Amino acid sequence: MVYASQQRLENRTERIDIPVLLDPSIVRAARQIYRTYSEVHPDRIQRPLGVAIDRYTYRGKLIFAGKPILLPQECFVPFSQIESEIY
């Protein structure tokens, strides 16, 4: 029994990256936000980490550094999902 509780404790401290399935319309909106940014700022080559986007209004912001802090109605679309259809 002690072993089981130790296992649960260890699992809480480990970082587990589970892919999140996002609504395709949210991914399209994030892609459009990135496309607009790259057209307006063609001289900037810094790659964003992703886009923080509102699930209801589809308004969002590019995230370049750090872990985003999201509001309850927001989700984060990583750049890997945005670029999967760009290239």
PyMOL commands that set and color helices and strands:
alter all, ss='L'
color gray80, all
select helices_A, chain A and resi 2-13+24-40+79-83
alter helices_A, ss='H'
color red, helices_A
select strands_A, chain A and resi 50-54+60-63+74-78
alter strands_A, ss='S'
color yellow, strands_A
deselect
rebuild
show_as cartoon
